[in-house]
């Protein structure tokens, strides 16, 4: 064998050895770490894969971001990570990591019509969307959100009444600000635009929020809105239980003593006129009822056990309806 051929064989052998060793090292960099607890991580903007993998190395999910990024490119999966929340856990294989980084978490959360801000805040925290405190604190800064919508927000106070109740895709770690912006933009689409930019939006929302908390049957919403308008026109106090509950920030069956002791501008048993702001996030049906109250002579209403109401135009008739309620409640308890 000639010298040149011997050198060629030696070089080929060395190259083969390097490739074998390199391949073994590369495979070792893709092996899973020790198993650990799953967690969520959020990317608030489109992020290149290498940067995302660096974040995962810090959480012991990825052993070598460079190697896994190269592996993804070999598989033609090296595209950026979309904005969203993702679930990972130490111990995932390279293929599992790449599959997870392509699958943002979806979580549908129902923010309820009859909940006020503090109640929905607890619901958001229970689902890991944001802390209840962050949601409440940001809702008290309405002007910080004016740039996100094209309808007027309160100059002061809170966003109570403007945070549209709906079922939203709110994954864990979505954040209070993102949630509020989504609710406000939904309000703009489903309320502000649909009502064709009402002149006195705030008054409408205040009445709608009381209707929302007082009424279960949709056909009664315009009737109760009409009762509210009738009492306001005559200078009668509204005496709506829901406003006292809002003042107490408790949802329960209040005693007469509790209603009378809730000293707050929201308590319409103690204060004249409308409360200073909405007391929940009303549905579109309640808002439409407030915009189009029924025309009638009713001044009173009382809830029956079957969740409908009896209406009256005089105190005498109302007292008779209250007696009917008490009798039905007593019969139902037997």
Number of C-alpha atoms within 10 A of each C-alpha: 5 7 8 9 10 11 11 12 12 12 12 12 12 12 12 12 12 12 12 12 12 12 12 11 12 16 13 13 18 19 16 18 17 11 12 14 8 12 11 14 18 19 16 14 10 12 15 14 23 20 15 19 24 17 15 20 16 10 16 19 26 27 22 18 21 17 19 25 23 15 19 18 13 10 9 9 15 17 14 15 20 19 13 22 21 21 16 20 22 21 19 21 16 21 13 13 21 19 11 16 21 15 14 18 17 14 15 12 16 15 22 18 21 21 22 24 23 19 18 22 22 17 20 25 19 13 16 17 22 24 18 20 14 14 24 20 12 16 24 16 16 19 17 13 16 16 10 12 15 12 15 13 20 16 12 10 14 20 25 25 26 26 25 26 24 17 13 16 15 24 23 23 21 20 20 23 16 15 18 20 17 18 20 25 19 19 23 20 14 14 21 17 13 13 16 8 13 14 9 9 18 18 18 21 26 24 25 31 29 28 29 30 22 20 21 14 11 13 12 18 25 24 24 29 27 22 24 26 21 20 18 16 10 9 11 15 17 24 19 18 20 27 28 27 21 18 18 19 14 13 13 9 11 15 10 9 8 13 23 14 14 19 16 16 18 25 28 25 21 18 15 16 19 20 19 13 20 26 29 33 31 30 24 19 16 29 26 20 25 28 20 15 20 18 13 11 14 21 22 23 20 17 16 16 11 8 10 16 21 17 19 19 14 12 11 10 15 19 15 13 21 17 12 15 18 14 12 14 14 10 9 9 7 5
